[in-house]
Amino acid sequence: MPFIVQCPHCHMYQLREDSDRGAQVKCLYGPCGGDLSVEPSGSGEWQSPPAPSREAGTAKPETPSIKAGQRHRVVTCPNCNAPLRVPPGQKGRVQCPRCQTVFAP
């Protein structure tokens, strides 16, 4: 099963095959080409960070820009049809982050 390692020279992550375990290999990132010692046990592999623990009685902090009870409006960009969230009470023009079109919602 393929696994991910990080080059100690250029710090780029790369996908390696099981056949590379325990071997001395070259970095797959072209400009680097540094030597890697791949651990046979896989201890040098990338691992996802542990999920944050939720203590009993703690609530998710409220987003400061949105007060309780307020909802964003969803508008559609007239150029690319991308959905955009517009804060309540927004006046004036907005710019689509996808196509950069400026329009009045």
Secondary structure, 3 states (H helix, E strand, C coil): CCEEEECCCCCCEEEECHHHCCCEEECCCCCCCCEEECCCCCCCECCCCCCCCCCCCCCCCCCCCCCCCCCCEEEECCCCCCEEEECCCCCCCEECCCCCCEECC
